Amino acid sequence: MTATIRKIVGHCGHTDTGRTISDTHPNIVAAITDISLAPLSLIYGVGVRARNAFYDWGLFAVHDVALPSSAWEISPPGNGQNSAGEVGGARGGGDGAVDQVLHSHEGDGRRSRAAERVVVSDGRRLMADALRAGDEPRLLAEELLGVASVIADADRIAAARWAMRNLGSQVFILDDGFQHRRLARRLNLAVIDATNPWSNGWVLPRGRLREPLTALKRADCAVITRAGQSRDLAQLTARVRDYCAPSVPIIASNMEISSVRPLGANDADGAGLDSQQRVGAFCAIGNPQSFFTQLRSRGYQLAYERVFPDHAYYTQRDVDRLGEEAKRRNLSALLTTAKDAVKLGHLCHAVPCFVVNIELEFRPPDREALMNLIAQVVAAGQNNA
């Protein structure tokens, strides 16, 4: 259970074209875009509220498949380095039951889409690469090998039923599924990134919130990630409390660098890399500045930063350009995230590339509270089965 929890809470484009109006007049373009998107966000917000009301009133069907322990997420999408894939619940014990992570097919770069179901891992072996499965499901599959199976499927209900029949799964975690109300769940975890909790306060498309903040009333537990990077954690906690039920626990956590390893190596000793050396860093995640901040806090001298679009799939040309820039700046190495590493192994690197492994850390009382909450929910489901 501990391994799954730490892996399931937790995850600016670049261009080489000529200058555009957005380059020369960024404030004007931003203002025009902001104003034009406001009506669409208002319409979207009305639609989301109506949809939630229909579920609350029982007008929309909710399907119960087993003992789903669900989460993800009220924060802007892409804020975690593994989406919300760093917080979750699963059953423990040695009874041989397979825990199951269900991931949607949304927003994951060039991977397969539509009705295709991708079994990324059956819990014992990896069965799909990042191109087919997506970077986040592939990373989850690697980190949870031997602990949980991972399936990427837009139809979570069908995927859950398939996993019950074919993998013996009994407990399901919905990565990025807080708003996926068609599948009944016993536990809702809302994951909130402290570095950018509400974006600009608007729902899509003007903002990045998938639901209004009032949706937090459905949360059984709220987990604030990157709490150590918050400008005012007390104020953020109070804001979350305003929307959650009084009895809902609010747990703070931090993303900490656990190890640094050479790309392609399983060992995490960071051999050959000194934190005092001048290095570069690149990533294709939703919150790149948080990654760069973590590196600096560990003493790395970042002389070069490169941000790719979230979920971007790297080409050899991308890697070559990174290497050329690193050599031009006389850098000793390049650093990237584990989410990026799953898309880089098949490419050739002219400059040593190191993978920074980042884990979720709780204070002992908060970790125990979360574990107890999940254990209680799973036990209750088993007793009622």
C-alpha positions as CSV (number, residue, x, y, z in Angstrom):
1,M,0.0,0.0,0.0
2,T,2.8,2.4,0.9
3,A,4.5,2.0,-2.5
4,T,1.2,2.7,-4.4
5,I,0.3,5.7,-2.3
6,R,3.6,7.4,-2.9
7,K,3.4,6.8,-6.7
8,I,-0.3,7.7,-7.1
9,V,-0.4,11.3,-5.3
10,G,2.0,13.7,-6.4
11,H,2.8,14.9,-12.2
12,C,5.4,26.3,-22.3
13,G,5.8,25.1,-25.3
14,H,8.9,25.7,-27.4
15,T,9.2,26.6,-31.1
16,D,11.9,27.3,-33.6
17,T,9.8,29.3,-36.0
18,G,10.1,33.1,-36.6
19,R,8.7,35.9,-34.4
20,T,5.0,36.3,-34.2
21,I,2.6,38.9,-32.9
22,S,2.7,37.0,-29.6
23,D,6.4,37.6,-29.4
24,T,6.3,41.3,-30.1
25,H,3.1,42.2,-28.3
26,P,2.6,39.4,-25.7
27,N,0.4,41.5,-23.3
28,I,-2.0,42.5,-26.1
29,V,-2.4,38.9,-27.3
30,A,-2.9,37.7,-23.8
31,A,-5.5,40.3,-23.1
32,I,-7.4,39.5,-26.3
33,T,-7.3,35.8,-25.7
34,D,-8.4,36.2,-22.1
35,I,-11.4,38.3,-23.0
36,S,-12.4,36.0,-25.9
37,L,-12.3,32.9,-23.8
38,A,-14.3,34.3,-20.8
39,P,-17.7,33.5,-22.4
40,L,-16.6,30.0,-23.2
41,S,-15.6,29.4,-19.6
42,L,-18.9,30.7,-18.4
43,I,-20.7,28.3,-20.6
44,Y,-18.4,25.5,-19.6
45,G,-18.9,26.3,-15.9
46,V,-22.7,26.2,-16.3
47,G,-22.4,22.8,-18.1
48,V,-20.2,21.3,-15.3
49,R,-22.5,22.5,-12.6
50,A,-25.6,21.1,-14.4
51,R,-23.8,17.8,-14.9
52,N,-22.8,17.6,-11.3
53,A,-26.4,18.4,-10.3
54,F,-27.7,15.6,-12.4
55,Y,-25.4,13.2,-10.7
56,D,-26.4,14.5,-7.3
57,W,-30.1,14.1,-8.1
58,G,-29.6,10.6,-9.5
59,L,-30.6,11.5,-13.0
60,F,-27.2,10.3,-14.4
61,A,-26.3,6.6,-13.9
62,V,-23.4,5.7,-11.7
63,H,-21.8,2.3,-12.2
64,D,-20.5,0.2,-9.3
65,V,-17.9,-2.4,-10.3
66,A,-16.0,-3.4,-7.2
67,L,-14.1,-1.5,-4.5
68,P,-12.9,1.6,-6.3
69,S,-10.7,4.0,-4.4
70,S,-10.8,7.1,-6.5
71,A,-9.1,10.5,-6.7
72,W,-7.9,13.1,-9.2
73,E,-8.1,16.0,-9.3
74,I,-9.4,19.6,-8.6
75,S,-6.1,21.3,-9.3
76,P,-5.2,22.5,-12.8
77,P,-4.3,19.6,-15.1
78,G,-0.6,18.9,-15.5
79,N,0.6,20.5,-12.3
80,G,2.0,17.3,-10.9
81,Q,5.1,15.7,-12.5
82,N,3.0,12.5,-12.8
83,S,-0.3,14.3,-13.0
84,A,-2.1,13.2,-9.9
85,G,-0.2,10.1,-10.2
86,E,1.5,10.6,-7.0
87,V,-1.4,10.1,-4.6
88,G,-3.8,7.1,-4.3
89,G,-5.0,4.2,-2.4
90,A,-4.7,0.4,-2.8
91,R,-5.2,-2.6,-0.7
92,G,-2.3,-4.1,1.1
93,G,-1.7,-7.5,2.6
94,G,-0.4,-10.7,1.1
95,D,-3.5,-12.2,-0.3
96,G,-2.3,-11.9,-3.9
97,A,-5.0,-9.5,-5.1
98,V,-3.8,-7.2,-7.9
99,D,-4.3,-3.5,-7.3
100,Q,-5.3,-1.6,-10.4
101,V,-4.5,1.8,-11.7
102,L,-7.0,3.1,-14.3
103,H,-5.7,6.0,-16.5
104,S,-7.7,7.9,-19.1
105,H,-6.6,8.4,-22.7
106,E,-6.8,12.2,-22.3
107,G,-4.0,14.7,-23.0
108,D,-1.0,12.3,-23.2
109,G,0.8,13.3,-26.3
110,R,1.0,11.0,-29.3
111,R,-0.3,7.8,-27.7
112,S,-3.1,5.6,-28.9
113,R,-6.5,7.1,-28.4
114,A,-10.2,6.5,-29.0
115,A,-11.5,3.0,-28.0
116,E,-8.2,1.3,-27.7
117,R,-7.4,-0.2,-24.3
118,V,-3.7,-0.3,-23.5
119,V,-2.6,-2.7,-20.8
120,V,0.6,-1.0,-19.7
121,S,1.4,-3.5,-17.1
122,D,-0.3,-6.6,-15.7
123,G,1.5,-6.1,-12.4
124,R,4.3,-8.5,-13.2
125,R,5.6,-7.3,-16.6
126,L,5.6,-4.1,-18.7
127,M,3.5,-4.5,-21.8
128,A,3.5,-1.1,-23.6
129,D,6.0,1.6,-24.2
130,A,5.5,5.3,-23.7
131,L,4.6,6.0,-27.3
132,R,1.6,3.6,-27.1
133,A,0.6,4.0,-23.5
134,G,1.5,7.6,-22.8
135,D,4.3,8.9,-20.5
136,E,2.4,9.0,-17.2
137,P,0.9,5.4,-17.5
138,R,4.3,4.1,-18.5
139,L,6.0,5.7,-15.6
140,L,3.3,4.5,-13.2
141,A,3.7,1.0,-14.6
142,E,7.5,1.0,-14.1
143,E,7.3,2.3,-10.5
144,L,4.5,0.0,-9.5
145,L,5.8,-3.2,-11.1
146,G,5.1,-6.0,-8.7
147,V,2.6,-3.8,-6.8
148,A,-0.2,-2.9,-9.2
149,S,-1.2,-3.3,-12.8
150,V,-1.9,-0.2,-15.0
151,I,-4.5,0.2,-17.8
152,A,-4.9,3.2,-20.0
153,D,-8.5,3.4,-21.3
154,A,-10.9,6.3,-21.9
155,D,-13.7,3.9,-20.7
156,R,-12.8,3.4,-17.1
157,I,-15.8,1.3,-16.4
158,A,-15.1,-1.2,-19.1
159,A,-11.5,-1.3,-18.2
160,A,-12.3,-2.0,-14.5
161,R,-14.6,-4.9,-15.5
162,W,-12.0,-6.3,-17.8
163,A,-9.4,-6.1,-15.1
164,M,-11.6,-7.9,-12.6
165,R,-12.1,-10.8,-15.1
166,N,-8.6,-11.1,-16.4
167,L,-6.3,-9.8,-13.6
168,G,-8.3,-10.5,-10.5
169,S,-8.3,-6.8,-9.6
170,Q,-10.4,-5.8,-6.6
171,V,-9.3,-2.3,-5.8
172,F,-9.1,0.5,-8.4
173,I,-7.4,3.8,-8.4
174,L,-8.6,6.3,-11.0
175,D,-5.7,8.5,-11.9
176,D,-7.0,11.9,-12.9
177,G,-10.5,10.9,-12.2
178,F,-12.0,13.2,-9.5
179,Q,-14.5,14.5,-12.0
180,H,-15.2,11.0,-13.5
181,R,-18.4,10.4,-11.7
182,R,-19.8,7.6,-13.8
183,L,-17.7,5.1,-11.8
184,A,-18.8,4.8,-8.2
185,R,-16.1,5.2,-5.6
186,R,-15.7,4.8,-1.9
187,L,-13.0,7.4,-1.5
188,N,-12.4,10.7,-3.3
189,L,-9.0,12.3,-2.9
190,A,-8.6,15.9,-4.2
191,V,-5.0,16.7,-5.0
192,I,-4.0,20.4,-4.9
193,D,-0.7,21.8,-6.1
194,A,0.4,24.5,-3.7
195,T,2.5,26.3,-6.3
196,N,-0.5,27.0,-8.5
197,P,-3.6,25.7,-6.8
198,W,-6.3,27.5,-8.7
199,S,-4.5,28.9,-11.8
200,N,-6.3,32.2,-12.5
201,G,-9.5,31.0,-10.7
202,W,-11.4,30.3,-14.0
203,V,-12.5,26.9,-15.4
204,L,-11.5,25.8,-18.8
205,P,-10.7,27.2,-21.4
206,R,-9.9,30.6,-19.9
207,G,-8.4,29.0,-16.8
208,R,-7.2,25.5,-16.0
209,L,-9.7,24.3,-13.5
210,R,-11.7,21.4,-14.7
211,E,-14.5,22.1,-12.1
212,P,-15.5,25.0,-10.0
213,L,-13.9,25.0,-6.5
214,T,-17.3,24.1,-5.1
215,A,-16.6,20.6,-6.4
216,L,-14.3,20.1,-3.4
217,K,-17.4,19.4,-1.3
218,R,-17.2,15.9,-2.8
219,A,-13.7,15.3,-1.4
220,D,-13.2,12.8,1.4
221,C,-9.6,14.0,1.8
222,A,-7.6,16.8,0.4
223,V,-3.9,16.4,-0.2
224,I,-1.8,19.6,-0.8
225,T,1.4,18.8,-2.7
226,R,4.5,20.9,-2.9
227,A,3.5,22.5,0.4
228,G,7.0,23.6,1.1
229,Q,6.9,25.8,-2.1
230,S,3.7,27.5,-1.1
231,R,3.8,31.3,-0.6
232,D,1.2,31.0,2.3
233,L,0.4,27.4,3.2
234,A,-1.9,28.5,6.1
235,Q,-4.0,30.7,3.8
236,L,-4.2,27.9,1.1
237,T,-5.3,25.4,3.8
238,A,-7.9,27.8,5.0
239,R,-9.2,28.3,1.4
240,V,-9.5,24.5,0.9
241,R,-11.3,24.2,4.2
242,D,-13.8,26.8,3.1
243,Y,-15.0,24.4,0.3
244,C,-14.5,21.0,2.0
245,A,-16.8,19.5,4.6
246,P,-15.7,20.2,8.2
247,S,-14.7,16.6,8.9
248,V,-12.5,16.2,5.8
249,P,-8.8,15.9,6.6
250,I,-6.4,18.2,4.8
251,I,-2.9,16.7,4.5
252,A,0.2,18.5,3.4
253,S,3.0,16.8,1.4
254,N,6.2,17.7,-0.4
255,M,7.9,16.5,-3.5
256,E,11.5,15.6,-2.6
257,I,14.4,14.5,-4.7
258,S,15.1,10.9,-3.6
259,S,17.9,10.0,-6.0
260,V,19.7,10.9,-9.3
261,R,20.6,8.2,-11.7
262,P,22.1,8.0,-15.2
263,L,19.5,7.6,-18.0
264,G,19.0,3.9,-18.7
265,A,20.5,2.8,-15.4
266,N,18.4,1.2,-12.6
267,D,20.8,2.1,-9.8
268,A,20.2,5.5,-8.2
269,D,23.7,6.5,-7.1
270,G,24.1,9.5,-9.4
271,A,27.6,8.2,-10.3
272,G,29.7,10.8,-12.1
273,L,27.5,13.8,-11.3
274,D,28.5,16.4,-8.8
275,S,25.8,18.9,-7.7
276,Q,28.3,21.7,-7.9
277,Q,28.9,21.1,-11.6
278,R,27.3,23.4,-14.2
279,V,24.4,21.5,-15.7
280,G,21.4,22.0,-17.8
281,A,17.8,20.8,-17.2
282,F,14.9,20.1,-19.5
283,C,11.4,18.6,-19.1
284,A,8.0,18.2,-20.6
285,I,5.8,18.5,-17.6
286,G,2.9,20.7,-16.5
287,N,4.9,22.6,-13.8
288,P,8.5,22.9,-15.0
289,Q,9.4,25.7,-12.7
290,S,8.8,23.5,-9.7
291,F,11.3,21.0,-11.1
292,F,13.9,23.7,-11.7
293,T,13.3,25.1,-8.2
294,Q,13.8,21.7,-6.7
295,L,17.1,21.3,-8.5
296,R,18.4,24.6,-7.3
297,S,17.4,23.9,-3.8
298,R,19.6,20.8,-3.9
299,G,22.6,22.9,-5.0
300,Y,22.6,22.2,-8.8
301,Q,24.0,25.1,-10.8
302,L,21.5,25.4,-13.6
303,A,23.1,27.2,-16.5
304,Y,20.4,26.2,-19.0
305,E,16.7,25.4,-18.9
306,R,14.5,24.1,-21.7
307,V,10.8,23.6,-21.4
308,F,8.8,21.4,-23.8
309,P,5.0,21.1,-24.0
310,D,3.5,18.8,-21.4
311,H,3.6,15.2,-22.6
312,A,5.8,16.1,-25.6
313,Y,7.3,13.0,-27.3
314,Y,11.0,13.6,-28.0
315,T,12.7,13.2,-31.3
316,Q,16.3,12.6,-32.0
317,R,16.4,16.2,-33.4
318,D,15.2,17.5,-30.0
319,V,17.9,15.5,-28.1
320,D,20.6,16.6,-30.6
321,R,19.7,20.3,-30.1
322,L,19.8,19.8,-26.3
323,G,23.3,18.3,-26.6
324,E,24.5,21.0,-28.9
325,E,23.4,23.7,-26.5
326,A,25.0,21.9,-23.6
327,K,28.3,21.6,-25.4
328,R,28.2,25.3,-26.4
329,R,27.7,26.2,-22.8
330,N,30.3,23.8,-21.6
331,L,27.9,21.9,-19.4
332,S,28.9,18.6,-17.9
333,A,25.4,17.0,-18.0
334,L,21.7,17.4,-18.5
335,L,19.0,16.6,-15.9
336,T,15.4,15.6,-16.6
337,T,12.5,14.0,-14.8
338,A,11.5,10.3,-14.6
339,K,8.4,11.1,-16.6
340,D,10.6,12.4,-19.4
341,A,13.0,9.5,-19.1
342,V,10.4,6.9,-20.2
343,K,10.5,8.7,-23.6
344,L,14.3,9.2,-24.0
345,G,15.8,5.7,-23.6
346,H,15.7,4.8,-27.3
347,L,17.5,8.0,-28.4
348,C,21.2,8.7,-28.6
349,H,22.6,11.4,-26.3
350,A,25.8,13.3,-27.0
351,V,25.9,14.7,-23.4
352,P,25.4,12.5,-20.3
353,C,21.8,12.7,-19.2
354,F,20.7,12.0,-15.6
355,V,17.2,11.2,-14.3
356,V,16.0,13.0,-11.2
357,N,13.7,10.7,-9.2
358,I,11.2,12.7,-7.1
359,E,9.0,11.1,-4.4
360,L,6.1,12.3,-2.3
361,E,6.9,12.8,1.3
362,F,4.4,13.2,4.2
363,R,4.9,14.1,7.8
364,P,4.6,10.9,9.8
365,P,1.2,11.9,11.4
366,D,-0.2,12.9,8.0
367,R,1.0,9.8,6.3
368,E,-0.5,7.6,9.0
369,A,-3.8,9.4,8.8
370,L,-4.0,8.9,5.0
371,M,-3.0,5.2,5.3
372,N,-5.7,4.7,8.0
373,L,-8.3,6.4,5.9
374,I,-7.6,4.2,2.9
375,A,-7.4,1.0,5.0
376,Q,-10.8,1.8,6.6
377,V,-12.4,2.3,3.2
378,V,-11.0,-0.9,1.7
379,A,-11.9,-2.9,4.8
380,A,-15.4,-1.6,4.8
381,G,-15.8,-2.5,1.1
382,Q,-14.5,-6.1,1.8
383,N,-16.9,-6.6,4.6
384,N,-19.8,-5.5,2.5
385,A,-18.8,-7.6,-0.5
